C-alpha cells in the first residue's frame, strides 16, 4: 500500500511535465508562424516599396529624356534611334512593374534593367548636350559668316560704286574738249566756188573750224563728233535722216554726225555742213559739238 501511494505522485509529475512540453511546443509553433507571417508581410511591403521606387525613377528618367529632346529635330538619325530605343525600354519596364506580385528574380531583373537604363539615359543626355553645344557653335559660326559676308558684300558694293564713279571721272577726263572754235557761213557759186558771207539769204553752208585741247588721257584714234545747230528761234535744225546719241546722261537728236582723227598734236579740224531747206534766216545760231558722251564745247555765228 505504501508503495502504491509513493508511485502516484511521481506519475502525476510526469503528466505535468508532458503538458508543459506540449504547451511550450504550441507556443513555439505560434511564435514561428507569427514570425513567418511577419516576414512574409515585410517581404510584400518591401516589394511594393521597391516597385514604387522603380516607377518613380522611370518617371524621372523619362522626364530627363523629354527635357533634352527640345532640339530633337536637329538630331542625327543615330541620336533619334537612341531616343526611340530608350523610350521603348521604359515602356517595357513599366509593363513589367504593372504586373501583380513579382518574384524575387523578376524584381532583381527589373532593378538591374533600371540601373542599366539610368546609365544609358545619362550617356544619352550627355550626347544631346554635346550636340546642342555643337549646334550652338555652328549657329555662331554661321551668323559670323553671314555678318562677314554682309560686310564683304557692302564693301564690294562700295568698291563697285567707287569704281563706277572713278570710271565716270576717267571717261570725263578722257573726253575731247574744244580749244578754240569759229563758224563761217558760205554761199556756193554756180562754178562751185565757196565765198564767205555774213547775210542770211545767200548762205548755203557753214564751216565749223575748231581745235581740240591737249588731252593725254584721250585715245589717239577716230572719235565720233555730233553737231547740233540751233536756229535763232531756238529750234534744232535736223535733216530727215538725223538720229540720236547720248551725252551728259541725256538722249539727244543731232543735226550732223562726223568723226575726227585725234592725235593730240594741236591739229585744227573743219566740219562742213550744208543747210537743208528752208534757207538760213537772220539772227544768231548756236553750234554745239559733242564727243565721247559729253559736250566738247559750243560757239555761235550771226547772219544779217
Residue pairs with C-beta under 8 A, 6 or more apart in sequence:
44 101
47 101
47 102
47 107
50 107
50 111
51 97
51 102
51 107
51 110
54 93
54 97
54 110
54 111
54 114
55 94
55 97
57 114
57 118
58 90
58 93
58 94
58 97
58 114
58 117
61 86
61 90
61 114
61 117
61 118
61 121
62 87
62 90
64 121
64 125
65 83
65 86
65 87
65 90
65 121
65 124
65 125
68 124
68 125
68 128
68 129
69 83
69 128
71 128
71 131
71 132
71 135
72 80
72 83
74 131
74 135
75 83
75 128
75 131
76 131
79 127
79 128
79 131
82 120
82 124
82 127
83 124
86 117
86 120
86 121
86 124
89 113
89 117
89 120
90 117
93 110
93 113
93 114
93 117
96 102
96 106
96 110
96 113
97 110
99 106
102 110
170 217
171 292
171 293
171 294
172 294
173 215
173 217
174 215
174 217
174 218
174 219
174 292
175 215
175 218
175 291
175 292
175 293
175 294
175 296
176 212
176 213
176 215
176 218
176 223
176 262
176 291
176 292
176 296
177 212
177 213
177 215
177 296
177 297
178 210
178 211
178 212
178 213
178 289
178 296
178 297
178 298
178 299
179 210
179 211
179 212
179 213
179 214
180 210
180 211
181 208
181 209
181 210
181 211
181 287
181 289
181 297
181 298
181 299
182 209
182 210
182 299
182 301
183 206
183 207
183 208
183 209
183 285
183 287
183 299
183 300
183 301
184 196
184 206
184 207
184 209
184 301
185 196
185 197
185 198
185 203
185 205
185 206
185 280
185 301
185 303
186 194
186 195
186 196
186 197
186 203
186 204
186 205
186 206
186 207
187 194
187 195
187 197
187 202
187 203
187 204
188 194
188 204
188 205
189 195
194 205
197 203
197 303
198 302
198 303
198 304
199 303
199 304
200 279
200 280
200 281
200 282
200 283
200 303
200 304
201 279
201 280
203 275
203 279
203 280
203 303
204 274
204 275
204 279
204 280
205 272
205 273
205 274
205 275
206 229
206 272
206 273
206 275
206 285
206 287
206 301
207 270
207 271
207 272
207 273
208 227
208 270
208 271
208 273
208 287
208 289
208 299
209 268
209 269
209 270
210 268
210 269
210 270
210 271
210 289
210 297
210 299
211 266
211 267
211 268
211 269
212 260
212 262
212 264
212 267
212 269
212 296
214 264
214 266
215 264
216 264
218 262
218 264
218 292
219 262
220 262
220 263
220 264
221 261
221 262
222 259
222 260
222 261
222 262
223 259
223 260
223 262
223 291
223 292
224 245
224 257
224 258
224 259
224 291
225 257
225 258
225 259
225 260
225 271
225 289
225 290
225 291
225 296
226 245
226 247
226 252
226 254
226 256
226 257
226 289
226 290
226 291
227 254
227 255
227 256
227 257
227 258
227 271
227 273
227 287
227 288
227 289
227 290
228 236
228 252
228 253
228 254
228 255
228 287
228 288
228 290
229 236
229 237
229 255
229 256
229 273
229 285
229 286
229 287
230 236
230 237
230 285
230 286
230 287
230 288
231 237
231 281
231 283
231 285
232 281
232 282
232 283
232 284
232 285
233 283
236 253
236 255
237 255
237 275
237 276
238 253
238 254
238 255
239 255
239 256
239 276
240 276
242 253
242 254
242 255
242 256
243 253
243 254
243 257
244 251
244 252
244 253
244 254
245 251
245 252
245 254
245 257
245 290
246 252
246 293
247 290
247 293
247 294
247 295
248 293
248 294
248 295
252 290
254 290
255 273
256 271
256 273
258 271
260 269
280 303
281 303
282 303
282 304
283 302
283 303
284 300
284 301
284 302
285 300
285 301
285 302
285 303
286 298
286 299
286 300
287 298
287 299
287 300
287 301
288 295
288 297
288 298
289 295
289 296
289 297
289 298
290 296
